[in-house]
């Protein structure tokens, strides 16, 4: 008798009324097996379970058809333009004719008609009493010890460099454009003069040695950077560039580094004025100034221009004066 009573209680406990949890498991099993009925045939104690059940039921009952063969029109899908610079053979390949780049040249009668002097290679590498071209400097200074253990590195003559820049701008731009540039330079040139006026000769030699030491590190850094990169002084004089930049623009390192070449020589008129406006705002603004902008580069071939997105980063010396600017350029494709 005791055993039968235990069996009866066991049977009764196994035939208890299903709970809401059991109903949820059962409904999920029904849905997965395809035995779905009306959303109103289930009434769970949980509103969340009711909503989920309705959504699952609608999803299974809708059963959208698979995309047909004509869903994608492959004729309308065009290949995006591309540019590739090979490191192995230093050649550029692109989807444009003759493996070139998109030409952003637009004729404007107000633009300067001055010939492109940046692509010219001098017969003799430029070396003056107070100026040594970056090409010669790099042949002399190849190791940090060459900076400190020799008398090659002297104080840099920034005033004469600015005079050379102004001389170039006067030959290139008209009066209105010169006034725009002069307004920009007037914002930072007096501050540069005032900041360096209190420095001694040894201070100026120290800043130039710091510049050359930093330039060595940056040249090593950009040599491993795939993006076209160029470095220039605060005066705008180009001091280093990567092979990718030379290949993309058509210039040679000999033409840009064997003489005094300014970064604005590689820009069109609007980009040049925009550069001076941007630099005047960055010169004594944020100490870690980085600017993302765009500009139009003037390539080595005549009437060939390339619009680029670029990032300009200012590196300062120990006196918080802009020392060099690193510019990275990526072409904007059509």
C-alpha positions as CSV (number, residue, x, y, z in Angstrom):
1,X,0.0,0.0,0.0
2,X,2.8,2.4,0.8
3,X,4.4,1.8,-2.5
4,X,1.2,2.4,-4.4
5,X,0.6,5.7,-2.6
6,X,4.0,6.8,-3.6
7,X,3.4,5.9,-7.2
8,X,0.1,7.9,-7.2
9,X,1.7,11.0,-5.9
10,X,4.4,10.6,-8.4
11,X,1.9,10.4,-11.2
12,X,0.0,13.4,-9.9
13,X,3.1,15.5,-9.7
14,X,4.0,14.6,-13.3
15,X,0.6,15.6,-14.6
16,X,0.5,19.0,-13.1
17,X,-0.7,22.0,-15.1
18,X,2.0,23.5,-17.3
19,X,3.4,26.8,-16.1
20,X,4.1,29.9,-18.2
21,X,7.7,28.8,-18.6
22,X,6.6,25.6,-20.1
23,X,4.3,27.4,-22.5
24,X,7.1,29.7,-23.6
25,X,9.3,26.7,-24.3
26,X,6.4,25.0,-26.1
27,X,5.6,28.0,-28.2
28,X,9.3,28.4,-29.2
29,X,9.3,24.7,-30.2
30,X,6.1,25.2,-32.2
31,X,7.5,28.2,-34.0
32,X,10.7,26.5,-34.9
33,X,8.8,23.4,-36.1
34,X,6.5,25.6,-38.2
35,X,3.3,24.8,-36.1
36,X,2.3,28.4,-35.8
37,X,-1.2,29.6,-35.3
38,X,-2.8,32.9,-34.8
39,X,-1.0,35.4,-32.5
40,X,-4.1,35.5,-30.4
41,X,-4.0,31.8,-29.6
42,X,-1.3,32.3,-27.1
43,X,-1.6,34.4,-23.9
44,X,1.5,34.5,-21.8
45,X,1.7,36.1,-18.4
46,X,4.5,38.2,-19.6
47,X,3.8,41.1,-22.1
48,X,7.4,40.8,-23.4
49,X,6.8,37.1,-24.2
50,X,3.5,38.0,-26.0
51,X,5.2,40.7,-28.1
52,X,8.1,38.4,-29.0
53,X,5.7,35.6,-30.0
54,X,3.7,37.9,-32.3
55,X,6.9,39.2,-34.0
56,X,8.2,35.7,-34.5
57,X,4.9,34.5,-35.9
58,X,4.7,37.5,-38.3
59,X,8.2,36.8,-39.4
60,X,7.5,33.2,-40.3
61,X,4.2,33.8,-41.9
62,X,5.6,36.6,-44.1
63,X,8.4,34.6,-45.5
64,X,9.8,37.1,-48.1
65,X,10.9,35.7,-51.4
66,X,14.6,35.5,-52.2
67,X,16.1,38.3,-54.5
68,X,15.5,37.4,-58.1
69,X,18.3,37.3,-60.7
70,X,17.5,40.8,-61.8
71,X,17.6,42.3,-58.3
72,X,21.2,43.6,-58.9
73,X,21.9,45.5,-62.1
74,X,25.6,44.8,-62.6
75,X,25.6,47.1,-65.6
76,X,25.1,50.1,-63.3
77,X,28.0,49.1,-61.0
78,X,31.1,51.1,-62.0
79,X,34.7,50.5,-60.9
80,X,35.8,53.2,-58.5
81,X,38.9,55.1,-59.6
82,X,42.2,54.1,-58.0
83,X,45.9,55.1,-57.8
84,X,48.6,52.7,-56.7
85,X,52.3,53.6,-56.1
86,X,54.6,50.6,-56.3
87,X,57.5,50.6,-53.8
88,X,59.4,48.0,-55.7
89,X,59.8,49.9,-59.0
90,X,58.8,53.4,-57.9
91,X,56.1,53.6,-60.5
92,X,52.5,54.9,-60.3
93,X,49.6,52.9,-61.8
94,X,46.0,54.2,-61.9
95,X,42.7,53.8,-63.6
96,X,43.2,57.1,-65.4
97,X,44.7,57.4,-68.9
98,X,48.5,56.9,-69.1
99,X,48.5,55.9,-65.4
100,X,48.0,59.6,-64.5
101,X,45.9,61.5,-62.0
102,X,42.7,63.5,-62.3
103,X,43.4,66.9,-63.6
104,X,41.9,69.7,-61.5
105,X,43.1,72.5,-63.8
106,X,40.5,75.2,-64.5
107,X,41.5,78.2,-66.5
108,X,41.2,81.5,-64.6
109,X,42.5,84.7,-66.2
110,X,43.3,86.1,-62.7
111,X,45.7,83.3,-62.0
112,X,49.4,83.8,-62.2
113,X,50.9,82.8,-65.5
114,X,54.4,82.5,-64.0
115,X,56.2,79.4,-65.3
116,X,56.8,76.5,-62.9
117,X,60.2,77.1,-61.4
118,X,60.0,74.3,-58.9
119,X,60.7,71.6,-61.5
120,X,63.9,73.3,-62.7
121,X,67.2,71.6,-61.8
122,X,70.1,74.1,-61.4
123,X,73.3,73.5,-63.2
124,X,75.2,73.8,-59.9
125,X,73.7,72.7,-56.6
126,X,72.8,75.9,-54.7
127,X,75.3,76.6,-51.9
128,X,75.9,80.1,-50.6
129,X,77.8,81.5,-47.7
130,X,74.7,81.7,-45.6
131,X,72.6,78.9,-47.2
132,X,73.2,75.2,-47.7
133,X,70.7,73.3,-49.8
134,X,68.9,70.3,-48.1
135,X,70.5,68.0,-50.6
136,X,74.0,69.0,-49.6
137,X,73.1,69.0,-46.0
138,X,71.9,65.5,-46.1
139,X,75.1,64.3,-47.7
140,X,77.0,65.9,-44.9
141,X,74.7,65.1,-42.0
142,X,73.8,61.4,-42.1
143,X,74.2,60.6,-38.4
144,X,73.3,62.5,-35.2
145,X,77.0,62.8,-34.4
146,X,77.5,64.7,-37.6
147,X,75.3,67.4,-36.2
148,X,77.1,67.9,-32.9
149,X,80.7,67.0,-33.7
150,X,81.2,69.2,-36.8
151,X,80.9,72.9,-37.5
152,X,78.6,72.3,-40.6
153,X,75.4,73.2,-38.8
154,X,75.2,76.9,-38.1
155,X,72.5,79.3,-37.2
156,X,69.9,79.5,-39.9
157,X,69.3,82.9,-41.6
158,X,65.5,83.1,-41.4
159,X,65.3,86.8,-42.3
160,X,67.1,86.1,-45.6
161,X,64.8,83.2,-46.2
162,X,61.7,85.4,-45.8
163,X,63.2,87.9,-48.1
164,X,63.6,85.2,-50.8
165,X,60.0,84.1,-50.2
166,X,58.7,87.7,-50.6
167,X,60.8,88.1,-53.7
168,X,59.1,85.0,-55.2
169,X,55.6,86.1,-54.2
170,X,56.1,89.5,-55.9
171,X,57.0,87.9,-59.1
172,X,54.1,85.5,-59.1
173,X,51.0,87.4,-57.7
174,X,49.2,90.6,-58.5
175,X,48.7,93.4,-56.1
176,X,45.4,92.2,-54.6
177,X,46.8,88.7,-53.9
178,X,50.0,90.2,-52.4
179,X,47.9,92.2,-50.0
180,X,46.0,89.1,-48.9
181,X,49.3,87.3,-48.2
182,X,50.8,90.3,-46.5
183,X,47.9,90.5,-44.1
184,X,48.4,86.9,-43.1
185,X,52.2,87.2,-42.6
186,X,51.6,90.4,-40.5
187,X,49.9,88.2,-37.9
188,X,52.9,86.0,-37.2
189,X,56.1,87.6,-38.6
190,X,56.4,90.2,-35.8
191,X,56.0,87.5,-33.2
192,X,58.7,85.4,-34.8
193,X,61.1,88.4,-34.8
194,X,60.2,89.3,-31.2
195,X,60.7,85.7,-30.1
196,X,64.1,85.3,-31.7
197,X,65.4,88.8,-31.0
198,X,66.2,87.9,-27.4
199,X,68.1,84.7,-28.4
200,X,71.9,84.6,-28.5
201,X,74.0,83.1,-31.3
202,X,74.4,79.9,-29.4
203,X,70.7,79.7,-28.9
204,X,70.2,80.0,-32.7
205,X,72.8,77.3,-33.3
206,X,71.1,75.1,-30.8
207,X,67.7,75.5,-32.5
208,X,69.2,74.7,-35.9
209,X,70.9,71.6,-34.5
210,X,67.5,70.6,-32.9
211,X,65.9,71.1,-36.3
212,X,68.4,68.9,-38.1
213,X,68.2,66.2,-35.4
214,X,64.4,66.2,-35.6
215,X,64.5,66.2,-39.4
216,X,66.7,63.0,-39.2
217,X,64.0,61.3,-37.1
218,X,61.2,62.5,-39.3
219,X,62.9,61.4,-42.5
220,X,63.3,57.9,-41.0
221,X,59.6,58.0,-40.0
222,X,58.2,59.1,-43.3
223,X,60.3,56.6,-45.2
224,X,58.1,54.0,-43.8
225,X,54.9,55.9,-44.4
226,X,53.0,55.0,-47.5
227,X,51.2,58.3,-47.9
228,X,52.9,61.0,-50.0
229,X,54.6,63.3,-47.5
230,X,56.7,66.5,-47.6
231,X,58.4,68.5,-44.9
232,X,59.1,72.2,-45.0
233,X,60.4,75.0,-42.6
234,X,58.2,77.7,-41.2
235,X,59.5,79.9,-44.0
236,X,58.0,77.4,-46.5
237,X,61.3,76.0,-47.7
238,X,61.1,72.3,-48.6
239,X,63.7,70.2,-46.7
240,X,62.5,66.6,-47.3
241,X,60.0,64.5,-49.2
242,X,59.1,60.9,-49.8
243,X,59.4,59.0,-53.1
244,X,55.7,58.6,-53.1
245,X,55.2,62.4,-53.2
246,X,57.8,62.8,-56.0
247,X,56.2,60.1,-58.1
248,X,52.6,61.4,-57.6
249,X,53.5,65.0,-58.5
250,X,56.2,64.3,-61.1
251,X,58.9,66.3,-59.4
252,X,62.4,64.9,-58.7
253,X,64.1,65.2,-55.3
254,X,67.0,66.8,-57.2
255,X,64.8,69.6,-58.4
256,X,63.1,70.3,-55.0
257,X,66.1,69.8,-52.7
258,X,69.0,71.2,-54.7
259,X,67.9,74.8,-54.4
260,X,65.6,77.0,-52.3
261,X,62.2,75.7,-53.2
262,X,59.0,76.9,-51.3
263,X,56.0,74.7,-50.7
264,X,53.8,77.4,-52.2
265,X,55.5,76.8,-55.5
266,X,53.7,73.5,-55.6
267,X,50.2,75.0,-55.0
268,X,47.8,76.9,-57.1
269,X,46.9,80.5,-56.3
270,X,43.9,79.8,-54.1
271,X,45.6,77.1,-52.1
272,X,48.6,79.4,-51.6
273,X,46.5,82.1,-50.0
274,X,44.6,79.5,-48.0
275,X,47.9,78.1,-46.7
276,X,49.0,81.5,-45.4
277,X,45.7,82.1,-43.7
278,X,45.8,78.7,-42.1
279,X,49.4,79.0,-41.0
280,X,48.8,82.5,-39.5
281,X,46.1,80.9,-37.3
282,X,48.2,77.9,-36.3
283,X,51.5,79.6,-35.7
284,X,50.8,80.7,-32.2
285,X,47.6,78.9,-31.5
286,X,47.4,75.2,-30.4
287,X,50.9,74.0,-29.4
288,X,50.1,70.7,-31.0
289,X,48.5,72.2,-34.1
290,X,47.2,69.7,-36.7
291,X,45.0,70.9,-39.6
292,X,42.9,68.7,-41.9
293,X,42.2,70.6,-45.1
294,X,42.4,70.4,-48.9
295,X,44.5,72.0,-51.5
296,X,45.3,71.8,-55.2
297,X,48.9,70.8,-56.0
298,X,50.7,72.1,-59.1
299,X,52.3,69.1,-60.7
300,X,55.6,69.2,-62.7
301,X,53.8,69.0,-66.0
302,X,52.3,72.3,-67.2
303,X,48.5,72.8,-66.7
304,X,48.3,69.6,-64.6
305,X,46.9,70.1,-61.2
306,X,45.9,67.6,-58.5
307,X,43.3,68.2,-55.8
308,X,44.3,66.6,-52.5
309,X,43.1,66.1,-49.0
310,X,46.0,67.0,-46.7
311,X,47.0,67.0,-43.1
312,X,49.5,69.6,-41.8
313,X,51.2,69.1,-38.5
314,X,53.4,71.7,-36.9
315,X,56.5,70.7,-34.9
316,X,57.8,73.4,-32.5
317,X,61.2,74.0,-31.0
318,X,62.1,74.4,-27.3
319,X,61.0,78.1,-27.5
320,X,57.5,77.1,-28.8
321,X,58.3,78.6,-32.2
322,X,57.1,76.6,-35.3
323,X,60.2,74.7,-36.5
324,X,58.9,72.5,-39.3
325,X,55.6,71.4,-40.9
326,X,54.9,67.9,-42.0
327,X,52.3,67.7,-44.8
328,X,50.7,64.5,-45.9
329,X,48.7,64.5,-49.1
330,X,46.1,62.0,-50.5
331,X,44.6,62.7,-54.0
332,X,40.9,63.3,-54.2
333,X,39.6,61.0,-57.0
334,X,36.6,61.7,-59.2
